[in-house]
Amino acid sequence: MSKLSNEYIRGLVEGSGTFTFSSIVDIKLPAFAIKMHARDMNLLEMVRDSIGLRNKVYQYNHQGNDGYKRGPQAMLIVRDLPQIKNLIVPLFYRKLAGYKGVQFHEWILKIAEDQSVPERYKLISKIYFAGFYDRNLIRD
């Protein structure tokens, strides 16, 4: 398969991605995730490979407690500091047009302000607000 364009990946993320946190005891790790139906597992693997991530794409079948029958899901999640700092943030910096752009900016703010985010992850928000990503590290 060919490499997906950055614009195509951003479009997928606008609809199916999230900038969030993974909680481990009293620690919150910044995380980027994109989840789709399991039939799109290959597409998520293409996203992973096109961005240059090392993560595995997981498949699971969570039914929840609300009575709805859900199909199996595939999810790519990134929590690794170097990958978030060097690949995820530059890819989406000032490139998301809808609400996802607001969510992205609020995520960066929360990384800076939330005391339960490890200090080493705060580097992301520090260089973000210092204008480091204005250098357009990801070329389209």
Stockholm file with secondary structure:
# STOCKHOLM 1.0

chainA/1-140         MSKLSNEYIRGLVEGSGTFTFSSIVDIKLPAFAIKMHARDMNLLEMVRDSIGLRNKVYQYNHQGNDGYKRGPQAMLIVRDLPQIKNLIVPLFYRKLAGYKGVQFHEWILKIAEDQSVPERYKLISKIYFAGFYDRNLIRD
#=GR chainA/1-140 SS CCCCCHHHHHHHHHHHEEEEEEEETTEEEEEEEEEEEGGGHHHHHHHHHHHTCCCCEEEECCCCSSSCCCCCEEEEEECCHHHIIIIIHHHHTTTCCSHHHHHHHHHHHHHHHCTTSCGGGHHHHHHHHTTGGGGCCSCC
#=GC SS_cons         CCCCCHHHHHHHHHHHEEEEEEEETTEEEEEEEEEEEGGGHHHHHHHHHHHTCCCCEEEECCCCSSSCCCCCEEEEEECCHHHIIIIIHHHHTTTCCSHHHHHHHHHHHHHHHCTTSCGGGHHHHHHHHTTGGGGCCSCC
//
